Amino acid sequence: MSAIDSMIWAASQAHVSVLAQAAQQGPMGPEFGKASPIGLLVLVLMAAVVLFAGWNFHRRYSRFRRRTLFAQNHGIDPFDDAAIDAAMQEAGIYDRRKRSLL
């Protein structure tokens, strides 16, 4: 048997012996696995914050995209807010909704 064959055989036997070992016992005290209701509250609040941030970003991005396209179509500088507002009011499509909930 060559040296490489003996190393391959030893590696395969080591792999088998690792699989045959018993699983280690984890922490199994009387309090193990019990979660606090505060953890659920934290997860729900984090999900609500992520959803609110996504909704708010979508509103702001949609308004920004609408204003940018309007400025490009009418030959207005996209960074001139006053000119865009005046042109949108003149066209009757100025958005008077509240800018943000915060």
Secondary structure, DSSP 8 states (H G I E B T S, - for coil): --HHHHHHHHHHHHHHHHHHS--------TTTT---HHHHHHHHHHHHHHHHHHHHHHHHHHHHHHHHHHHHHTT--TT-HHHHHHHHHHHT----S-S---
